[in-house]
Amino acid sequence: MDLPTFDDLKGENARLAARVAELEAQMARAPIDRPSLYRMTDAAPWGALVINREGTLDYANPAFQRWLLKPTPAADERVEDVVLPALLDVLRKPLDRALAGEQTIFEATLDDRDGSTRYVRVQAAPRAAGDLGVTGCVVSLYDLTEAHALDRAARENQEQLERVNAVTPSANYLFDFETGSSIWIGGNTEAVYGHTVEELTAGGGGLVRTLIHPEDFHLVGRRLAHLATRPDGEVSEFELRVLRPDGSYRWVLDRAVVFERAPSGRIIKTLSAAIDIDERKRAEERRTLLINELNHRVKNTLAAVQSIARQTLRSDRDPAEMTHVFTARLVSLSAAHDVLTRENWEGAGLREVVDTALAPFDETRIEASGPELRLGARAALALGMALHELGTNATKYGALSGDHGVVRLTWRARPSDGGAELDLEWRETGGPLVTPPRRRGFGSRLLTQGVRADLNGAAELVFAPEGVVCRITAPLETVPRPDIGGPPE
């Protein structure tokens, strides 16, 4: 049963007081019996007490019983003998003021006859009877204990909800499909939608509709149709993209349950919680990209190993030497892979590629200089293998085979029509006299064909008498992090 509000009680009390005054005025002209006067208050949900100027009770209704020591109506009893002392103590001054023609309204917390603590609002008003003046007073007592308990519980629930909303990562809302807008919004809306609760509330359904990516809007209707066929309490979730104030889209996971249905079963309201899962989605897409890249790299690596094995075994070297050459080339390939693995195969710095490729050789006799540049993964592998072959050749036959030869490795980036271009030069001096080889080996093919295929550039290998010179030119490409997601075109 709904509890009457204080305004309802005040209005009804005023009506009754007017009626009592009217009947008292009639009594001044023609007396009537008291049952007729007070019958109207017998069923009132609030307590009513009528006291005459002599301090004797004229009437107490049943709702006042918990504050009396004797059964109602307790007429013709003295107030001190009937009214509960705890209530009488707080009534003494208001009763005096009522007899003086002044009304008093106050609230108090009192224990009733059974020891139950009650919160009450009391009104003590003068009882007038026309020309007779103030003939007594009327006390109206409204028990607000349950109303206060509900109000306190509501405040506590609101405080708890606010604390939950303060720490939750989700944006929570109650959506009304009849009005097409949220009737309640809370939680961490700025983290999910980039808008405050106040902004989302003011924007209404129009703002919400503009936030959903056009390609994902149909998911809302699909989720609603799914919930309509499922029992209440079952959670339905879907992922969608929402527009942020900066113009970007982020992935959101939205979970909802039915909050209210029409008698026909049609959904009227849903309660939802949405969290930002953009980082997770990007991580998943990144993982898929990396797995695909790994598969591609493994196939390329196996192809490279196969080529190294075929070219090495094709030579007329003895088995021990072939084993050494084959192992060295695999180690070089592995070292280049290590460099790329440290950067998730997103590219590598040229300086690190150079240092890694030339680490097996006498680095005190190799002078390397040039700016730090970024290479793509494919270019880094190709250049690392090429430098390894140059170092191996210099150690066996060239500048590093004797005691006085040196290698100067220089590179620079220069502008070109397509952006920037890498110029790299390997120059040997101080070694034995160089004569051009009678046939091209694996190293020569790797330098010329590999650079052309993997670097999209060109390599010039010159066997000058004073030392081998190798010049490599290739376009430098910007090596960005993998682009996963982002706002669609």
Secondary structure as GFF3:
##gff-version 3
##sequence-region A 1 489
A	DSSP	alpha_helix	6	29	.	.	.	ID=ss1
A	DSSP	alpha_helix	34	38	.	.	.	ID=ss2
A	DSSP	three_ten_helix	39	41	.	.	.	ID=ss3
A	DSSP	beta_strand	47	52	.	.	.	ID=ss4
A	DSSP	beta_strand	57	60	.	.	.	ID=ss5
A	DSSP	three_ten_helix	62	67	.	.	.	ID=ss6
A	DSSP	alpha_helix	79	82	.	.	.	ID=ss7
A	DSSP	alpha_helix	85	99	.	.	.	ID=ss8
A	DSSP	beta_strand	104	111	.	.	.	ID=ss9
A	DSSP	beta_strand	117	128	.	.	.	ID=ss10
A	DSSP	three_ten_helix	130	132	.	.	.	ID=ss11
A	DSSP	beta_strand	134	143	.	.	.	ID=ss12
A	DSSP	alpha_helix	145	167	.	.	.	ID=ss13
A	DSSP	beta_strand	171	176	.	.	.	ID=ss14
A	DSSP	beta_strand	181	187	.	.	.	ID=ss15
A	DSSP	alpha_helix	189	193	.	.	.	ID=ss16
A	DSSP	alpha_helix	197	211	.	.	.	ID=ss17
A	DSSP	three_ten_helix	214	216	.	.	.	ID=ss18
A	DSSP	alpha_helix	218	228	.	.	.	ID=ss19
A	DSSP	beta_strand	236	243	.	.	.	ID=ss20
A	DSSP	beta_strand	249	261	.	.	.	ID=ss21
A	DSSP	beta_strand	267	276	.	.	.	ID=ss22
A	DSSP	alpha_helix	278	314	.	.	.	ID=ss23
A	DSSP	alpha_helix	319	342	.	.	.	ID=ss24
A	DSSP	beta_strand	348	349	.	.	.	ID=ss25
A	DSSP	alpha_helix	350	358	.	.	.	ID=ss26
A	DSSP	three_ten_helix	363	365	.	.	.	ID=ss27
A	DSSP	beta_strand	366	369	.	.	.	ID=ss28
A	DSSP	beta_strand	374	375	.	.	.	ID=ss29
A	DSSP	alpha_helix	377	396	.	.	.	ID=ss30
A	DSSP	three_ten_helix	399	401	.	.	.	ID=ss31
A	DSSP	beta_strand	406	416	.	.	.	ID=ss32
A	DSSP	beta_strand	419	429	.	.	.	ID=ss33
A	DSSP	alpha_helix	442	445	.	.	.	ID=ss34
A	DSSP	pi_helix	446	450	.	.	.	ID=ss35
A	DSSP	alpha_helix	451	454	.	.	.	ID=ss36
A	DSSP	beta_strand	458	464	.	.	.	ID=ss37
A	DSSP	beta_strand	467	476	.	.	.	ID=ss38
###
